[in-house]
Amino acid sequence: MPTQPRVLMVEDHPDIADLYQLKLQLEGYRVAVASNGMTGLKLARDLKPDVILLDVHVPVLDGLQLLAALRADEETRDVLVVICSEDDNPQLIREAERLQAAAYLVKGRLLPSGLSQKIGEVLRHRGAFLADARPNALQAS
């Protein structure tokens, strides 16, 4: 039996984290949750998740700082990261793209089923995201 993909969610709103965690678990993912960026960075190093679901505005170390730290660390530089934020600021989206996020999702336009679908898509196309940092690999949804 294949191992269930591991998702690390870095989300500081407990209601959102609970909703997304439940949906992803029902879809067969193993989910760990961190409520701030520093804990997220530690868990990313310890758990070696298949994909990180990352909010931009989290305490201690914000999402883009966390993403930059992941990319600077040889052990975590290739982990797939999906940004999931309320903030659709084009500057943040460009910075996430520069830091090689696999996707940028806007919570207000996203149902839990859409989140699960996007994570599945990112995992299925892992090689394309890891092979290069194509500007078109990032999609604001």
Phi and psi in radians as a Rosetta constraint file:
Dihedral C 1 N 2 CA 2 C 2 CIRCULARHARMONIC -1.185 0.35
Dihedral N 2 CA 2 C 2 N 3 CIRCULARHARMONIC 2.624 0.35
Dihedral C 2 N 3 CA 3 C 3 CIRCULARHARMONIC -1.219 0.35
Dihedral N 3 CA 3 C 3 N 4 CIRCULARHARMONIC 2.422 0.35
Dihedral C 3 N 4 CA 4 C 4 CIRCULARHARMONIC -1.208 0.35
Dihedral N 4 CA 4 C 4 N 5 CIRCULARHARMONIC 2.392 0.35
Dihedral C 4 N 5 CA 5 C 5 CIRCULARHARMONIC -1.069 0.35
Dihedral N 5 CA 5 C 5 N 6 CIRCULARHARMONIC 2.486 0.35
Dihedral C 5 N 6 CA 6 C 6 CIRCULARHARMONIC -1.697 0.35
Dihedral N 6 CA 6 C 6 N 7 CIRCULARHARMONIC 2.235 0.35
Dihedral C 6 N 7 CA 7 C 7 CIRCULARHARMONIC -2.006 0.35
Dihedral N 7 CA 7 C 7 N 8 CIRCULARHARMONIC 2.291 0.35
Dihedral C 7 N 8 CA 8 C 8 CIRCULARHARMONIC -1.850 0.35
Dihedral N 8 CA 8 C 8 N 9 CIRCULARHARMONIC 2.104 0.35
Dihedral C 8 N 9 CA 9 C 9 CIRCULARHARMONIC -1.846 0.35
Dihedral N 9 CA 9 C 9 N 10 CIRCULARHARMONIC 2.195 0.35
Dihedral C 9 N 10 CA 10 C 10 CIRCULARHARMONIC -1.915 0.35
Dihedral N 10 CA 10 C 10 N 11 CIRCULARHARMONIC 1.790 0.35
Dihedral C 10 N 11 CA 11 C 11 CIRCULARHARMONIC -2.591 0.35
Dihedral N 11 CA 11 C 11 N 12 CIRCULARHARMONIC 2.215 0.35
Dihedral C 11 N 12 CA 12 C 12 CIRCULARHARMONIC -1.666 0.35
Dihedral N 12 CA 12 C 12 N 13 CIRCULARHARMONIC -0.079 0.35
Dihedral C 12 N 13 CA 13 C 13 CIRCULARHARMONIC -1.688 0.35
Dihedral N 13 CA 13 C 13 N 14 CIRCULARHARMONIC 1.910 0.35
Dihedral C 13 N 14 CA 14 C 14 CIRCULARHARMONIC -0.997 0.35
Dihedral N 14 CA 14 C 14 N 15 CIRCULARHARMONIC -0.667 0.35
Dihedral C 14 N 15 CA 15 C 15 CIRCULARHARMONIC -1.126 0.35
Dihedral N 15 CA 15 C 15 N 16 CIRCULARHARMONIC -0.741 0.35
Dihedral C 15 N 16 CA 16 C 16 CIRCULARHARMONIC -1.171 0.35
Dihedral N 16 CA 16 C 16 N 17 CIRCULARHARMONIC -0.782 0.35
Dihedral C 16 N 17 CA 17 C 17 CIRCULARHARMONIC -1.036 0.35
Dihedral N 17 CA 17 C 17 N 18 CIRCULARHARMONIC -0.776 0.35
Dihedral C 17 N 18 CA 18 C 18 CIRCULARHARMONIC -1.097 0.35
Dihedral N 18 CA 18 C 18 N 19 CIRCULARHARMONIC -0.772 0.35
Dihedral C 18 N 19 CA 19 C 19 CIRCULARHARMONIC -1.075 0.35
Dihedral N 19 CA 19 C 19 N 20 CIRCULARHARMONIC -0.898 0.35
Dihedral C 19 N 20 CA 20 C 20 CIRCULARHARMONIC -1.161 0.35
Dihedral N 20 CA 20 C 20 N 21 CIRCULARHARMONIC -0.692 0.35
Dihedral C 20 N 21 CA 21 C 21 CIRCULARHARMONIC -1.074 0.35
Dihedral N 21 CA 21 C 21 N 22 CIRCULARHARMONIC -0.804 0.35
Dihedral C 21 N 22 CA 22 C 22 CIRCULARHARMONIC -1.048 0.35
Dihedral N 22 CA 22 C 22 N 23 CIRCULARHARMONIC -0.824 0.35
Dihedral C 22 N 23 CA 23 C 23 CIRCULARHARMONIC -1.058 0.35
Dihedral N 23 CA 23 C 23 N 24 CIRCULARHARMONIC -0.802 0.35
Dihedral C 23 N 24 CA 24 C 24 CIRCULARHARMONIC -1.157 0.35
Dihedral N 24 CA 24 C 24 N 25 CIRCULARHARMONIC -0.664 0.35
Dihedral C 24 N 25 CA 25 C 25 CIRCULARHARMONIC -1.145 0.35
Dihedral N 25 CA 25 C 25 N 26 CIRCULARHARMONIC -0.694 0.35
Dihedral C 25 N 26 CA 26 C 26 CIRCULARHARMONIC -1.110 0.35
Dihedral N 26 CA 26 C 26 N 27 CIRCULARHARMONIC -0.464 0.35
Dihedral C 26 N 27 CA 27 C 27 CIRCULARHARMONIC -1.513 0.35
Dihedral N 27 CA 27 C 27 N 28 CIRCULARHARMONIC 0.007 0.35
Dihedral C 27 N 28 CA 28 C 28 CIRCULARHARMONIC 1.745 0.35
Dihedral N 28 CA 28 C 28 N 29 CIRCULARHARMONIC 0.160 0.35
Dihedral C 28 N 29 CA 29 C 29 CIRCULARHARMONIC -1.574 0.35
Dihedral N 29 CA 29 C 29 N 30 CIRCULARHARMONIC 2.579 0.35
Dihedral C 29 N 30 CA 30 C 30 CIRCULARHARMONIC -1.566 0.35
Dihedral N 30 CA 30 C 30 N 31 CIRCULARHARMONIC 2.216 0.35
Dihedral C 30 N 31 CA 31 C 31 CIRCULARHARMONIC -2.176 0.35
Dihedral N 31 CA 31 C 31 N 32 CIRCULARHARMONIC 2.257 0.35
Dihedral C 31 N 32 CA 32 C 32 CIRCULARHARMONIC -1.995 0.35
Dihedral N 32 CA 32 C 32 N 33 CIRCULARHARMONIC 2.585 0.35
Dihedral C 32 N 33 CA 33 C 33 CIRCULARHARMONIC -2.193 0.35
Dihedral N 33 CA 33 C 33 N 34 CIRCULARHARMONIC 2.360 0.35
Dihedral C 33 N 34 CA 34 C 34 CIRCULARHARMONIC -2.098 0.35
Dihedral N 34 CA 34 C 34 N 35 CIRCULARHARMONIC 2.421 0.35
Dihedral C 34 N 35 CA 35 C 35 CIRCULARHARMONIC -1.686 0.35
Dihedral N 35 CA 35 C 35 N 36 CIRCULARHARMONIC 0.002 0.35
Dihedral C 35 N 36 CA 36 C 36 CIRCULARHARMONIC -2.622 0.35
Dihedral N 36 CA 36 C 36 N 37 CIRCULARHARMONIC 2.880 0.35
Dihedral C 36 N 37 CA 37 C 37 CIRCULARHARMONIC -1.154 0.35
Dihedral N 37 CA 37 C 37 N 38 CIRCULARHARMONIC -0.634 0.35
Dihedral C 37 N 38 CA 38 C 38 CIRCULARHARMONIC -1.167 0.35
Dihedral N 38 CA 38 C 38 N 39 CIRCULARHARMONIC -0.760 0.35
Dihedral C 38 N 39 CA 39 C 39 CIRCULARHARMONIC -1.118 0.35
Dihedral N 39 CA 39 C 39 N 40 CIRCULARHARMONIC -0.677 0.35
Dihedral C 39 N 40 CA 40 C 40 CIRCULARHARMONIC -1.045 0.35
Dihedral N 40 CA 40 C 40 N 41 CIRCULARHARMONIC -0.743 0.35
Dihedral C 40 N 41 CA 41 C 41 CIRCULARHARMONIC -1.122 0.35
Dihedral N 41 CA 41 C 41 N 42 CIRCULARHARMONIC -0.768 0.35
Dihedral C 41 N 42 CA 42 C 42 CIRCULARHARMONIC -1.087 0.35
Dihedral N 42 CA 42 C 42 N 43 CIRCULARHARMONIC -0.807 0.35
Dihedral C 42 N 43 CA 43 C 43 CIRCULARHARMONIC -1.132 0.35
Dihedral N 43 CA 43 C 43 N 44 CIRCULARHARMONIC -0.629 0.35
Dihedral C 43 N 44 CA 44 C 44 CIRCULARHARMONIC -1.059 0.35
Dihedral N 44 CA 44 C 44 N 45 CIRCULARHARMONIC -0.720 0.35
Dihedral C 44 N 45 CA 45 C 45 CIRCULARHARMONIC -1.234 0.35
Dihedral N 45 CA 45 C 45 N 46 CIRCULARHARMONIC -0.683 0.35
Dihedral C 45 N 46 CA 46 C 46 CIRCULARHARMONIC -1.343 0.35
Dihedral N 46 CA 46 C 46 N 47 CIRCULARHARMONIC -0.776 0.35
Dihedral C 46 N 47 CA 47 C 47 CIRCULARHARMONIC -1.544 0.35
Dihedral N 47 CA 47 C 47 N 48 CIRCULARHARMONIC -0.405 0.35
Dihedral C 47 N 48 CA 48 C 48 CIRCULARHARMONIC 0.881 0.35
Dihedral N 48 CA 48 C 48 N 49 CIRCULARHARMONIC 1.077 0.35
Dihedral C 48 N 49 CA 49 C 49 CIRCULARHARMONIC -1.174 0.35
Dihedral N 49 CA 49 C 49 N 50 CIRCULARHARMONIC 2.773 0.35
Dihedral C 49 N 50 CA 50 C 50 CIRCULARHARMONIC -1.290 0.35
Dihedral N 50 CA 50 C 50 N 51 CIRCULARHARMONIC -0.580 0.35
Dihedral C 50 N 51 CA 51 C 51 CIRCULARHARMONIC -2.652 0.35
Dihedral N 51 CA 51 C 51 N 52 CIRCULARHARMONIC 2.545 0.35
Dihedral C 51 N 52 CA 52 C 52 CIRCULARHARMONIC -1.961 0.35
Dihedral N 52 CA 52 C 52 N 53 CIRCULARHARMONIC 2.248 0.35
Dihedral C 52 N 53 CA 53 C 53 CIRCULARHARMONIC -1.746 0.35
Dihedral N 53 CA 53 C 53 N 54 CIRCULARHARMONIC 2.001 0.35
Dihedral C 53 N 54 CA 54 C 54 CIRCULARHARMONIC -2.201 0.35
Dihedral N 54 CA 54 C 54 N 55 CIRCULARHARMONIC 2.132 0.35
Dihedral C 54 N 55 CA 55 C 55 CIRCULARHARMONIC -1.407 0.35
Dihedral N 55 CA 55 C 55 N 56 CIRCULARHARMONIC 2.555 0.35
Dihedral C 55 N 56 CA 56 C 56 CIRCULARHARMONIC -1.317 0.35
Dihedral N 56 CA 56 C 56 N 57 CIRCULARHARMONIC -0.706 0.35
Dihedral C 56 N 57 CA 57 C 57 CIRCULARHARMONIC -1.787 0.35
Dihedral N 57 CA 57 C 57 N 58 CIRCULARHARMONIC 1.412 0.35
Dihedral C 57 N 58 CA 58 C 58 CIRCULARHARMONIC -2.114 0.35
Dihedral N 58 CA 58 C 58 N 59 CIRCULARHARMONIC 2.690 0.35
Dihedral C 58 N 59 CA 59 C 59 CIRCULARHARMONIC -1.297 0.35
Dihedral N 59 CA 59 C 59 N 60 CIRCULARHARMONIC 2.936 0.35
Dihedral C 59 N 60 CA 60 C 60 CIRCULARHARMONIC 1.284 0.35
Dihedral N 60 CA 60 C 60 N 61 CIRCULARHARMONIC -1.038 0.35
Dihedral C 60 N 61 CA 61 C 61 CIRCULARHARMONIC -2.381 0.35
Dihedral N 61 CA 61 C 61 N 62 CIRCULARHARMONIC 1.992 0.35
Dihedral C 61 N 62 CA 62 C 62 CIRCULARHARMONIC -1.240 0.35
Dihedral N 62 CA 62 C 62 N 63 CIRCULARHARMONIC 2.959 0.35
Dihedral C 62 N 63 CA 63 C 63 CIRCULARHARMONIC -1.024 0.35
Dihedral N 63 CA 63 C 63 N 64 CIRCULARHARMONIC -0.723 0.35
Dihedral C 63 N 64 CA 64 C 64 CIRCULARHARMONIC -1.268 0.35
Dihedral N 64 CA 64 C 64 N 65 CIRCULARHARMONIC -0.583 0.35
Dihedral C 64 N 65 CA 65 C 65 CIRCULARHARMONIC -1.135 0.35
Dihedral N 65 CA 65 C 65 N 66 CIRCULARHARMONIC -0.710 0.35
Dihedral C 65 N 66 CA 66 C 66 CIRCULARHARMONIC -1.099 0.35
Dihedral N 66 CA 66 C 66 N 67 CIRCULARHARMONIC -0.784 0.35
Dihedral C 66 N 67 CA 67 C 67 CIRCULARHARMONIC -1.066 0.35
Dihedral N 67 CA 67 C 67 N 68 CIRCULARHARMONIC -0.732 0.35
Dihedral C 67 N 68 CA 68 C 68 CIRCULARHARMONIC -1.099 0.35
Dihedral N 68 CA 68 C 68 N 69 CIRCULARHARMONIC -0.712 0.35
Dihedral C 68 N 69 CA 69 C 69 CIRCULARHARMONIC -1.136 0.35
Dihedral N 69 CA 69 C 69 N 70 CIRCULARHARMONIC -0.679 0.35
Dihedral C 69 N 70 CA 70 C 70 CIRCULARHARMONIC -1.085 0.35
Dihedral N 70 CA 70 C 70 N 71 CIRCULARHARMONIC -0.762 0.35
Dihedral C 70 N 71 CA 71 C 71 CIRCULARHARMONIC -1.207 0.35
Dihedral N 71 CA 71 C 71 N 72 CIRCULARHARMONIC -0.473 0.35
Dihedral C 71 N 72 CA 72 C 72 CIRCULARHARMONIC -1.427 0.35
Dihedral N 72 CA 72 C 72 N 73 CIRCULARHARMONIC -0.234 0.35
Dihedral C 72 N 73 CA 73 C 73 CIRCULARHARMONIC -1.742 0.35
Dihedral N 73 CA 73 C 73 N 74 CIRCULARHARMONIC 2.161 0.35
Dihedral C 73 N 74 CA 74 C 74 CIRCULARHARMONIC -0.995 0.35
Dihedral N 74 CA 74 C 74 N 75 CIRCULARHARMONIC -0.601 0.35
Dihedral C 74 N 75 CA 75 C 75 CIRCULARHARMONIC -1.262 0.35
Dihedral N 75 CA 75 C 75 N 76 CIRCULARHARMONIC -0.445 0.35
Dihedral C 75 N 76 CA 76 C 76 CIRCULARHARMONIC -2.080 0.35
Dihedral N 76 CA 76 C 76 N 77 CIRCULARHARMONIC 0.023 0.35
Dihedral C 76 N 77 CA 77 C 77 CIRCULARHARMONIC -1.080 0.35
Dihedral N 77 CA 77 C 77 N 78 CIRCULARHARMONIC -0.465 0.35
Dihedral C 77 N 78 CA 78 C 78 CIRCULARHARMONIC -1.742 0.35
Dihedral N 78 CA 78 C 78 N 79 CIRCULARHARMONIC 0.087 0.35
Dihedral C 78 N 79 CA 79 C 79 CIRCULARHARMONIC -1.170 0.35
Dihedral N 79 CA 79 C 79 N 80 CIRCULARHARMONIC 2.422 0.35
Dihedral C 79 N 80 CA 80 C 80 CIRCULARHARMONIC -1.292 0.35
Dihedral N 80 CA 80 C 80 N 81 CIRCULARHARMONIC 2.326 0.35
Dihedral C 80 N 81 CA 81 C 81 CIRCULARHARMONIC -2.218 0.35
Dihedral N 81 CA 81 C 81 N 82 CIRCULARHARMONIC 2.223 0.35
Dihedral C 81 N 82 CA 82 C 82 CIRCULARHARMONIC -1.962 0.35
Dihedral N 82 CA 82 C 82 N 83 CIRCULARHARMONIC 2.050 0.35
Dihedral C 82 N 83 CA 83 C 83 CIRCULARHARMONIC -1.370 0.35
Dihedral N 83 CA 83 C 83 N 84 CIRCULARHARMONIC 2.356 0.35
Dihedral C 83 N 84 CA 84 C 84 CIRCULARHARMONIC -2.369 0.35
Dihedral N 84 CA 84 C 84 N 85 CIRCULARHARMONIC 1.807 0.35
Dihedral C 84 N 85 CA 85 C 85 CIRCULARHARMONIC -2.431 0.35
Dihedral N 85 CA 85 C 85 N 86 CIRCULARHARMONIC 2.735 0.35
Dihedral C 85 N 86 CA 86 C 86 CIRCULARHARMONIC -1.291 0.35
Dihedral N 86 CA 86 C 86 N 87 CIRCULARHARMONIC -0.393 0.35
Dihedral C 86 N 87 CA 87 C 87 CIRCULARHARMONIC -1.532 0.35
Dihedral N 87 CA 87 C 87 N 88 CIRCULARHARMONIC 2.036 0.35
Dihedral C 87 N 88 CA 88 C 88 CIRCULARHARMONIC -1.864 0.35
Dihedral N 88 CA 88 C 88 N 89 CIRCULARHARMONIC 0.516 0.35
Dihedral C 88 N 89 CA 89 C 89 CIRCULARHARMONIC -1.072 0.35
Dihedral N 89 CA 89 C 89 N 90 CIRCULARHARMONIC 2.159 0.35
Dihedral C 89 N 90 CA 90 C 90 CIRCULARHARMONIC -1.000 0.35
Dihedral N 90 CA 90 C 90 N 91 CIRCULARHARMONIC -0.557 0.35
Dihedral C 90 N 91 CA 91 C 91 CIRCULARHARMONIC -1.141 0.35
Dihedral N 91 CA 91 C 91 N 92 CIRCULARHARMONIC -0.709 0.35
Dihedral C 91 N 92 CA 92 C 92 CIRCULARHARMONIC -1.148 0.35
Dihedral N 92 CA 92 C 92 N 93 CIRCULARHARMONIC -0.704 0.35
Dihedral C 92 N 93 CA 93 C 93 CIRCULARHARMONIC -1.099 0.35
Dihedral N 93 CA 93 C 93 N 94 CIRCULARHARMONIC -0.747 0.35
Dihedral C 93 N 94 CA 94 C 94 CIRCULARHARMONIC -1.098 0.35
Dihedral N 94 CA 94 C 94 N 95 CIRCULARHARMONIC -0.717 0.35
Dihedral C 94 N 95 CA 95 C 95 CIRCULARHARMONIC -1.157 0.35
Dihedral N 95 CA 95 C 95 N 96 CIRCULARHARMONIC -0.702 0.35
Dihedral C 95 N 96 CA 96 C 96 CIRCULARHARMONIC -1.082 0.35
Dihedral N 96 CA 96 C 96 N 97 CIRCULARHARMONIC -0.688 0.35
Dihedral C 96 N 97 CA 97 C 97 CIRCULARHARMONIC -1.109 0.35
Dihedral N 97 CA 97 C 97 N 98 CIRCULARHARMONIC -0.786 0.35
Dihedral C 97 N 98 CA 98 C 98 CIRCULARHARMONIC -1.030 0.35
Dihedral N 98 CA 98 C 98 N 99 CIRCULARHARMONIC -0.621 0.35
Dihedral C 98 N 99 CA 99 C 99 CIRCULARHARMONIC -1.521 0.35
Dihedral N 99 CA 99 C 99 N 100 CIRCULARHARMONIC 0.194 0.35
Dihedral C 99 N 100 CA 100 C 100 CIRCULARHARMONIC 1.152 0.35
Dihedral N 100 CA 100 C 100 N 101 CIRCULARHARMONIC 0.707 0.35
Dihedral C 100 N 101 CA 101 C 101 CIRCULARHARMONIC -1.183 0.35
Dihedral N 101 CA 101 C 101 N 102 CIRCULARHARMONIC 2.496 0.35
Dihedral C 101 N 102 CA 102 C 102 CIRCULARHARMONIC -1.313 0.35
Dihedral N 102 CA 102 C 102 N 103 CIRCULARHARMONIC -0.472 0.35
Dihedral C 102 N 103 CA 103 C 103 CIRCULARHARMONIC -2.836 0.35
Dihedral N 103 CA 103 C 103 N 104 CIRCULARHARMONIC 2.758 0.35
Dihedral C 103 N 104 CA 104 C 104 CIRCULARHARMONIC -2.249 0.35
Dihedral N 104 CA 104 C 104 N 105 CIRCULARHARMONIC 1.946 0.35
Dihedral C 104 N 105 CA 105 C 105 CIRCULARHARMONIC -1.904 0.35
Dihedral N 105 CA 105 C 105 N 106 CIRCULARHARMONIC 2.455 0.35
Dihedral C 105 N 106 CA 106 C 106 CIRCULARHARMONIC -1.784 0.35
Dihedral N 106 CA 106 C 106 N 107 CIRCULARHARMONIC 2.078 0.35
Dihedral C 106 N 107 CA 107 C 107 CIRCULARHARMONIC -0.945 0.35
Dihedral N 107 CA 107 C 107 N 108 CIRCULARHARMONIC -0.691 0.35
Dihedral C 107 N 108 CA 108 C 108 CIRCULARHARMONIC -1.137 0.35
Dihedral N 108 CA 108 C 108 N 109 CIRCULARHARMONIC -0.270 0.35
Dihedral C 108 N 109 CA 109 C 109 CIRCULARHARMONIC -1.966 0.35
Dihedral N 109 CA 109 C 109 N 110 CIRCULARHARMONIC 0.358 0.35
Dihedral C 109 N 110 CA 110 C 110 CIRCULARHARMONIC -2.328 0.35
Dihedral N 110 CA 110 C 110 N 111 CIRCULARHARMONIC 2.159 0.35
Dihedral C 110 N 111 CA 111 C 111 CIRCULARHARMONIC -1.548 0.35
Dihedral N 111 CA 111 C 111 N 112 CIRCULARHARMONIC 2.712 0.35
Dihedral C 111 N 112 CA 112 C 112 CIRCULARHARMONIC -0.948 0.35
Dihedral N 112 CA 112 C 112 N 113 CIRCULARHARMONIC -0.616 0.35
Dihedral C 112 N 113 CA 113 C 113 CIRCULARHARMONIC -1.141 0.35
Dihedral N 113 CA 113 C 113 N 114 CIRCULARHARMONIC -0.610 0.35
Dihedral C 113 N 114 CA 114 C 114 CIRCULARHARMONIC -1.169 0.35
Dihedral N 114 CA 114 C 114 N 115 CIRCULARHARMONIC -0.621 0.35
Dihedral C 114 N 115 CA 115 C 115 CIRCULARHARMONIC -1.112 0.35
Dihedral N 115 CA 115 C 115 N 116 CIRCULARHARMONIC -0.828 0.35
Dihedral C 115 N 116 CA 116 C 116 CIRCULARHARMONIC -1.048 0.35
Dihedral N 116 CA 116 C 116 N 117 CIRCULARHARMONIC -0.738 0.35
Dihedral C 116 N 117 CA 117 C 117 CIRCULARHARMONIC -1.097 0.35
Dihedral N 117 CA 117 C 117 N 118 CIRCULARHARMONIC -0.756 0.35
Dihedral C 117 N 118 CA 118 C 118 CIRCULARHARMONIC -1.136 0.35
Dihedral N 118 CA 118 C 118 N 119 CIRCULARHARMONIC -0.717 0.35
Dihedral C 118 N 119 CA 119 C 119 CIRCULARHARMONIC -1.100 0.35
Dihedral N 119 CA 119 C 119 N 120 CIRCULARHARMONIC -0.765 0.35
Dihedral C 119 N 120 CA 120 C 120 CIRCULARHARMONIC -1.040 0.35
Dihedral N 120 CA 120 C 120 N 121 CIRCULARHARMONIC -0.740 0.35
Dihedral C 120 N 121 CA 121 C 121 CIRCULARHARMONIC -1.110 0.35
Dihedral N 121 CA 121 C 121 N 122 CIRCULARHARMONIC -0.781 0.35
Dihedral C 121 N 122 CA 122 C 122 CIRCULARHARMONIC -1.083 0.35
Dihedral N 122 CA 122 C 122 N 123 CIRCULARHARMONIC -0.750 0.35
Dihedral C 122 N 123 CA 123 C 123 CIRCULARHARMONIC -1.160 0.35
Dihedral N 123 CA 123 C 123 N 124 CIRCULARHARMONIC -0.681 0.35
Dihedral C 123 N 124 CA 124 C 124 CIRCULARHARMONIC -1.159 0.35
Dihedral N 124 CA 124 C 124 N 125 CIRCULARHARMONIC -0.541 0.35
Dihedral C 124 N 125 CA 125 C 125 CIRCULARHARMONIC -1.849 0.35
Dihedral N 125 CA 125 C 125 N 126 CIRCULARHARMONIC 0.462 0.35
Dihedral C 125 N 126 CA 126 C 126 CIRCULARHARMONIC -0.833 0.35
Dihedral N 126 CA 126 C 126 N 127 CIRCULARHARMONIC -0.794 0.35
Dihedral C 126 N 127 CA 127 C 127 CIRCULARHARMONIC -1.041 0.35
Dihedral N 127 CA 127 C 127 N 128 CIRCULARHARMONIC -0.689 0.35
Dihedral C 127 N 128 CA 128 C 128 CIRCULARHARMONIC -1.154 0.35
Dihedral N 128 CA 128 C 128 N 129 CIRCULARHARMONIC -0.655 0.35
Dihedral C 128 N 129 CA 129 C 129 CIRCULARHARMONIC -1.297 0.35
Dihedral N 129 CA 129 C 129 N 130 CIRCULARHARMONIC -0.587 0.35
Dihedral C 129 N 130 CA 130 C 130 CIRCULARHARMONIC -1.450 0.35
Dihedral N 130 CA 130 C 130 N 131 CIRCULARHARMONIC -0.452 0.35
Dihedral C 130 N 131 CA 131 C 131 CIRCULARHARMONIC -1.181 0.35
Dihedral N 131 CA 131 C 131 N 132 CIRCULARHARMONIC -0.658 0.35
Dihedral C 131 N 132 CA 132 C 132 CIRCULARHARMONIC -2.732 0.35
Dihedral N 132 CA 132 C 132 N 133 CIRCULARHARMONIC 3.011 0.35
Dihedral C 132 N 133 CA 133 C 133 CIRCULARHARMONIC -1.871 0.35
Dihedral N 133 CA 133 C 133 N 134 CIRCULARHARMONIC 1.015 0.35
Dihedral C 133 N 134 CA 134 C 134 CIRCULARHARMONIC -1.035 0.35
Dihedral N 134 CA 134 C 134 N 135 CIRCULARHARMONIC 2.325 0.35
Dihedral C 134 N 135 CA 135 C 135 CIRCULARHARMONIC -1.032 0.35
Dihedral N 135 CA 135 C 135 N 136 CIRCULARHARMONIC -0.518 0.35
Dihedral C 135 N 136 CA 136 C 136 CIRCULARHARMONIC -1.406 0.35
Dihedral N 136 CA 136 C 136 N 137 CIRCULARHARMONIC -0.113 0.35
Dihedral C 136 N 137 CA 137 C 137 CIRCULARHARMONIC -1.270 0.35
Dihedral N 137 CA 137 C 137 N 138 CIRCULARHARMONIC -0.402 0.35
Dihedral C 137 N 138 CA 138 C 138 CIRCULARHARMONIC -1.609 0.35
Dihedral N 138 CA 138 C 138 N 139 CIRCULARHARMONIC 2.240 0.35
Dihedral C 138 N 139 CA 139 C 139 CIRCULARHARMONIC -2.241 0.35
Dihedral N 139 CA 139 C 139 N 140 CIRCULARHARMONIC 2.121 0.35
Dihedral C 139 N 140 CA 140 C 140 CIRCULARHARMONIC -1.424 0.35
Dihedral N 140 CA 140 C 140 N 141 CIRCULARHARMONIC 2.087 0.35
